[in-house]
Amino acid sequence: MQMLLKWLFTSLFILILPYIIRGVKVTNFITAVLVALVLGILNAIIKPILVFLTLPINIITLGLFTLVINGFMVFIATKLIPGFEITNFWYAILFAIVLSIFNWLIK
């Protein structure tokens, strides 16, 4: 039940983020739910592989390269979900940072 509630809150925040970040567009609540689902799946499957492959860069940058990986996950989600658009990669990184902060707050 807690996981479902967190998914719902994340979806609501994804729906609110276009009002905070001007380079983000989410058409409706269903799209926001799909974005939350796809980001969860991408972060569970692909992100650990990318973090492992980029470990030397992560060590050199003291973990800041993880922000780029998070932005890449968001950018992949824009390609998979119609109705979810981000204008450029920098907005994807900003979207990932703000979403991560929100998820940290509702933990």
C-alpha positions in Angstrom: 0.0 0.0 0.0 2.8 2.4 0.8 4.5 1.8 -2.6 1.2 2.6 -4.4 0.8 5.8 -2.3 4.3 6.9 -3.2 3.6 6.2 -6.8 0.5 8.3 -6.7 2.3 11.2 -5.0 5.2 11.0 -7.5 2.6 11.1 -10.3 1.0 14.1 -8.9 4.3 15.9 -8.5 5.2 15.0 -12.1 1.9 16.6 -13.1 2.9 19.8 -11.2 6.5 20.0 -12.5 5.7 21.6 -15.8 4.5 24.7 -13.8 7.9 24.8 -12.1 10.2 24.0 -15.0 9.3 25.7 -18.2 10.9 23.1 -20.5 8.7 20.2 -19.3 5.3 19.2 -20.8 3.0 16.6 -19.3 -0.4 16.3 -21.0 -2.6 14.6 -18.4 -2.6 12.5 -15.2 -2.4 9.2 -17.1 0.8 10.4 -18.7 2.2 11.4 -15.3 1.3 7.9 -13.9 3.1 6.3 -16.9 6.1 8.5 -16.5 6.4 7.5 -12.8 6.0 3.8 -13.8 8.6 3.9 -16.6 11.1 5.9 -14.5 10.7 3.4 -11.7 11.4 0.5 -14.2 14.3 2.3 -15.8 15.8 3.2 -12.5 15.5 -0.4 -11.3 16.9 -2.1 -14.4 19.1 0.2 -16.5 20.4 2.7 -13.9 22.5 0.1 -11.9 24.1 -1.1 -15.1 25.0 2.5 -16.2 26.3 3.4 -12.7 28.5 0.3 -12.8 29.8 1.1 -16.3 30.5 4.7 -15.5 32.0 4.0 -12.1 35.5 5.6 -12.9 33.8 8.8 -14.0 31.6 8.8 -10.9 34.7 8.4 -8.7 36.5 11.2 -10.5 33.5 13.6 -10.2 32.7 12.5 -6.7 29.3 11.1 -7.7 28.1 14.1 -9.6 27.9 12.1 -12.8 25.0 10.3 -11.3 23.0 13.4 -12.0 23.7 13.0 -15.7 22.6 9.4 -15.5 19.4 10.4 -13.8 18.8 13.0 -16.6 19.5 10.3 -19.2 16.8 8.1 -17.6 14.3 11.0 -17.8 15.3 11.6 -21.4 14.7 7.9 -22.2 11.3 8.2 -20.7 10.5 11.1 -22.9 11.2 8.9 -26.0 9.0 6.1 -24.7 5.9 8.0 -23.5 3.8 10.1 -25.8 2.6 13.3 -24.1 5.7 13.7 -22.0 8.2 16.2 -23.5 11.3 17.9 -22.3 12.9 20.5 -24.6 16.6 19.6 -23.9 18.9 17.5 -21.8 19.6 20.2 -19.2 15.9 20.4 -18.4 15.9 16.6 -18.1 18.7 16.9 -15.5 16.8 19.6 -13.7 13.6 17.5 -13.8 15.5 14.6 -12.3 17.0 16.7 -9.5 13.7 18.3 -8.5 11.9 14.9 -8.7 14.7 13.3 -6.6 14.4 16.0 -3.9 10.6 15.5 -3.8 11.0 11.7 -3.5 13.5 12.2 -0.7 11.0 14.5 1.1 8.1 12.1 0.9 10.2 9.2 2.1 
